[in-house]
Structure formats: C-alpha cells, structure tokens
Amino acid sequence: MSIDNRIMDIFEEHRIRFVISVPCKNLSGLLKGLEKHEKIRLIYPAREEEGLGISAGCYLGGARSVMLIQNSGLGNMVNAIKSLMQYYDMPFFIIVSQRGGKEEKIEAQKPMGEATKELLDVLKVKSLVFNDPGHVSGLGNLIKKCFENNESTVVLAEPSFFRGECGR
C-alpha cells in the first residue's frame, strides 16, 4: 500500500474530517488523494496561521483536523500556536514536510530545516521525526492521543518517509 493511501486510511479511522494544507512538493501525492476523498475535506488557506485558525474552529465545532505544511511555515505560526491554540488549550496535529536536510537543493530551505526541532522545543510542542515509511504505523496512536489527551503533536516527516510502500 502506498504511504499516501495508508495515511488517508489512518485519518479516516481516527475521524479526521478536515485537512488543512499549505502545499509542499513532498506532500503532493497525499494532497492529490485527499482532493478526491469522499469523507475528508481538504482546505487550502492562504497562510499557515490562517490554517491554524481554521483548525481551532474545527475543534470548537467538534470536528478533528490535521494540518499538512512544510517546516518553513512553522515560523508563520508561532503567535497562533502560543496565543490561540496553547492559550485556549486546544489540541492540534500537524504533519510537517521536513525540508532543508542533506538532500535539499534549495538553499533557502536549509536555515528553517536546521531550526525546526529547536523551535518546537521552545514552543513546548511535542514533536517526533518520521524518516521511514514504516513509521506510519505509529501515526494513528499519535492522532488518538492528541485529541483524547489534549497532546498537541507535530510529526516531522523527512523526505524518506514519503518514499516507498508501507504495510497495513
């Protein structure tokens, strides 16, 4: 099974009804699948902090959402994370396409790639690195804990996570 299809199945299993994304090439396969999904609505905000506001609205309305962004967008979300989501104790779940690593060809991606984990630590947001398609097996449990235990979580998805097949 493709990693993208498995992620969509996990979203559906864990009652994710909205996916909010500022696209990245590493997320393109997943986004194409979500655009056709019958039970999950895909929303493209203009900026990442707008997406976090939509995520807050979903939560307040009783629906679960996940954000899909690249790590450069985390810098745009700092105030919304601290003064909206954390201040009002609303959980959020974000899968971040981790850019700026060894294979990165775009130099401008590298500074945020180096700072992403430290930024999340400073913001006191739980983060985990997924660098192999097999790591998808832990995604459902993280989503469950996020919404049932109010544990906001960011998955830092390395480019290698999106390559290849995964088991069911």
Number of C-alpha atoms within 10 A of each C-alpha: 10 16 22 24 16 20 17 18 15 19 22 15 11 16 16 19 16 21 23 23 25 18 15 16 11 21 21 12 14 19 21 12 13 21 13 11 13 7 13 18 15 21 16 15 16 10 14 25 19 17 24 25 17 19 25 22 15 16 16 11 9 9 14 23 28 23 24 25 24 26 24 22 18 18 15 14 17 16 13 18 22 15 11 15 18 17 10 11 13 19 22 25 23 23 23 27 26 29 27 22 17 8 8 14 11 10 9 12 17 16 13 21 19 15 14 22 20 12 15 17 11 9 14 13 18 15 20 14 16 23 17 17 22 15 14 22 15 11 17 17 12 18 25 15 14 19 19 10 10 13 19 22 21 23 19 23 25 20 20 13 22 22 15 13 16 19 11 11
